[in-house]
């Protein structure tokens, strides 16, 4: 697999963009471009938002919300719940370790 960075021309909502990526990243980037183009086109076609910049911001907010609330359905893992539990465990460990500092 090549780590050489190459230029790739992509189209989002009819506009051309040149981005850089390695061969390893190419397929993932193309999937991301397709997904973003679909989201932005969907928002534009609803007709409630005018302007490419506003459409891009709303698409970014929608995608961020999807990411933050995502569940991995194949394994049934709720990523948000996992993150909350890990933060709770970290707080418990930190509390336990702070009492250990007094021993030394």
GIFENLIN-V230044 format. One line per field, one symbol per residue. psi: psi as a letter, one per 40 degrees, with the letter a starting at -180 (. if undefined). A space follows every 10 residues. Layout:
psi->???
This chain:
psi->hhehhiihhi hhfehhihii iiddeddddd dddddddddd ddddddeehh hddddddddd ddddddddei hhddefhhdd dddddddddd dddddddddd ded.
